[in-house]
Amino acid sequence: MDFGSLITAMVTPFDATGALDEGRLRRLVDHLIETGTTAVVVCGTTGESPTLSHAEKLRLFDATLRAVDGRIPVIAGTGTNSTKDSIELTLEAARLGVQAVMLVTPYYNRPSQEGLYMHFASIAESTTLPVMLYNVPGRTGVNLQPQTALQLAAIPNVVALKEASGDFSQILRIAAEKPDDFLLYSGDDKFTLPMLAIGAAGVVSVAGHVVGRQIRTMMDLFWQGQVDEAAYWSARLLPIFEAMFMEASPAPVKEALSILGIDVGSVRSPLVPASKALREHLYTLLNALGVIEPSA
């Protein structure tokens, strides 16, 4: 499965009542594909998965598949902190036709490394779909250690890791010892370029919603050997990468999309919309990057 280099962790569009808005979803999908996204993750953290019901997740998988219409892979976020529930959601997503699944490390219950291995292995062995692991200890309270990640990489359909620990000693070990066909992705936009330098395949991005073309340019320049130019773009994009997390995500990226004229609705409680000050800051950053249409 070729996920490409810019996987966008897609926000979930809501209407004025807070329900899934399929019209807004279709427009968002078209925008992402037009601006360089090569695959989407649906029902990840950026998609507000903690506040989506089981039925809403299935509806969102189905609606996204219809909106994408085969143009890029759809990766379903089916990981939970229950192995049984994760298997059931994975099997249901597979029946709908998703191309892969992403499995986050179990949150709150903080399993051991043995528990993590058994959790991921059990889900992977329940399906033939490609599996991307997702390590984000800052959110889940548990870290997928390199040796465990490397053991999981030996399972045939465990094909990728979204690594968002920010620990480069850990990331370097995985990069050095992983199988050649096991794909490593940056799980944080600001670390994309340094991770490309150690062999990452790309990024699972939040900022790709609004600066997808620029991120693709940065990565392409690096792969073409124009490292100084890639570094220039990395530095130029750093403020918008950081702004995506100045307030609780995905409120900032939903606000940034609104500035670009792409209305995806608000966030669900307990999250709150971006502040006026952040909106003004986002406008300044996006305008400086030249991505705001004159009518926006």
N, C-alpha and C positions, 0 to 999 in steps of 0.2 A: 504494500500500500504506500503510495507516494503522497505524503501530506503537504509537500512543498515547504517553503521557508518561512512563510508568514501565516501562522495559524492564529486567527482572532478568537479570543474567548468572548463570545457574543453576549451583549446585554439582552435582557428579555423585555420587549416592548409591551407596555401596558396602556390601556385606555383610561379615560377620566375616572372610571370606577375602580381601577386597579386590576382589571381582568386582562388576560392575554389579548393583544390586538394583532390579528393576523395581517391586516392591511399594512400596518406599520412594520411588521416583521418582513413582509415582502419587499418593501422599499429599502429597509435596512440591509437585507441580503444583497439586493442589487447594488447598493452603494459599496458594500464591502468588496464584492467581486470586482466592481469597476475600479476600485482604488488599490488592488493588489493582493487582497486576501486569497490564500491558496487552499485553506480549509477553515471550517468553523468548529469551535467547541460550543455545544449547547447544554445549558443547565450546569455550568460551572459556577464558581463563586461569583464571577462577574455577571452571570445570569441570574443571580439572587436565588440559587438553588435552596438555601435553607428555608425560604418562605414559599416555595412552590410545593403544592401537593403532588402526590403520586400521579393522580389523573392529569394534573396540569403538565407535569413533565412529559408524559406520553403524548399529550396533545401538542406540546411544543416540539418534540422530536418529529412528529408527523407533519406539522405545519412547516417546519424548517426544511424537511426533505422535499416537500412540494414546492416551496419557494426557491430552493436551490436548483431543483430540476436536473440533477446530475452534473452540474457544472463544476462543482468542487466537492471534496469529501465532507461528510457531516460526522463529527465525533460527538457521541452522546456522553454526557457526564452521568455515569450510573453508579459511581462509588458513594457509599454511605459508611456509617460506623457500625453497620450490621452486615456481616458476610451474607447471611440468608437473604436479606432485603436487596443487597447489591446484586446477587445472582438473579433474583427474580426480575429486577428492573433491567438488567443486562439482557436477559432472554426476551423480555417484552420489546426492548429497543431493537434487538436483532430482528424480531418478526416484522417490525415496521420498516426495516431496510436500511438502518444506519450503517455507515462504512467502517466504524471503529468505535471503541469506548475509551473513556478516560476515567481512571480510578484514583481518587484522592486517598491519602493515608487516613485511616479512621481517626476521627476527632473525638475529643472529650474523654473517651475511655482509655486512651493512651496504651495500646498494646505493646508488648515486648517485640524485639526483632523477630523472634520465632512466630509470634502472633501475626505480625505484619506479613511475614512470608506465607503463612498458611492462608491468611485472608486473601491476598492477591493471587496466590496459586489456585485456590479453590474457585475464584471467579474466572480466572483465565481458562481453567480446565473445563468450565461449564459452557464455553462458547468457542466458536471457530473465528470470531471476529478478532482483528488486531487490537491489542491493548496498549494504551499509553498510561504509565504510572505518573502520579502527580505528588511531588514532595513539597509541602509548604508548611514547615514546622511552626512558623510564626502565627499561623491560623489554627492549626490542628493540635498543637501541643506535643507532637511526636515527630521524630526525625527518622526518615528512611536512611539508614546508614549505608555507606558504599558497598560493604560486603553483601548486605541483603539485596540491594539493587542489582548487584552483579549476579547473585544467585538466581534472582527472578529473570534476568535477561537470558538465562539458559532455557527458559520455557519458550517453545517455538513461536507462540502468538503474542508474547510480550515483546513488543517491537520498539518501544520508545519510553523516554522519561522526560517529563516536564520538571525541571529542577529549579526550585525557588527557595533554597535554603540560604543563599547568599554566602555560603561557606566555600571559598575557593579551594581550600585544601581538600575538602570532600569532593568538590566538582572535578578537580584535576585528577583525583584517583579514579573516579568513574570514567572520565574521558580516556585515561591511559590504559585501563584494563578491560573496558567493555568490548564485546564483539563488534566487528566492523559493521555489521548490519543492524546494530542496535542504535537507534537515533537518540541523540541528546539535544534537548531544546531548552533554551533559557526560559525560565518562568517569570522573569522580571525584565521589562523593556530596557532598563538602563544598563543591564549586564549583557545585552545582546552581543555587542562587538567583542568584548573580551572573551565571551564564550565561543564565538566564531573562531577566535584565534587558537582555541584548544580543540577544535573539531566539531563544534555544535552544528546541527543541521538548520538552525533558525531559532525562531522565538514563538512562544505562545503569548500573544500580545493583548494588552488592553488598549494602548495608544493606537493600535492598528485601525481602530474605529475612525480616527480623525487624521492620522498622518501615515496611512498605509503606504502611499507612494514613496514618501520620504524614507521610511524604514526599508522598503525594498531597494531603493537607491543606495542606501548605506551598505546593505548586505552585498549587493551586486558589485559595488566598488571594491569591497574587501576581497571578494572571490576573483575579481579581475586583477588583483595585485596592487590596486591603487589605495594602499593602506592609509596614507596621509589624508586623502579625500574622504575615506570612510570615517576616519577619526574626527574630521571636521563635522561631518553630519551627526556623529554620535554626540559631540559636544553641543551642537546646535539644537538637537532634539532633547537633550537632558532636561531642560526646564519643563517641557510638556510631559515627559515621562514622569517626572516627580510630581507634577500638578495632578496627575491622575489619582494620587493617593494623599493629597493634602487634607481631604476629608474622606469619610468612610466610602469606600468603593461599593457600588458603581455610580454614586451620585455625581462625582466630577465628570466621568466620561459621558453620562447621560446629558449633563449640562452642556458639555462640549459639542455633542451631536446636535443639540438644540440650537446652539450658536451657528452651526453649519447649515441649519434649515432642515435637519432631519429629526422630526419629533418622535421620540420613543417613549414619551410619558415620564412619569416620576418613578421614585423608588417606593418599595413597600416598607411599612413600619416593621421593625424599630428603626430603620434607616430614615433619614430626613433629606430633603432636597439640598443641593449645594447652596451655600450662602451667596448673597449678593456680591460680597468681596471676592469670592472665588470665581464667580461668573465673570466679573470684570478682569480678573487676572487671566483667566482662560481666553477671553476675547483678545487681550493684548498679545498673548503668546501665539495664538492661532493666526492673528492678523500679521504678526511679524514673519510667520512661516509662509504667508501667502496662500493659505488654504480657504479663507473666507471669501465666498462669492460676493460681488458688489451689492447684491440685493439682500444678503443675509443680515 
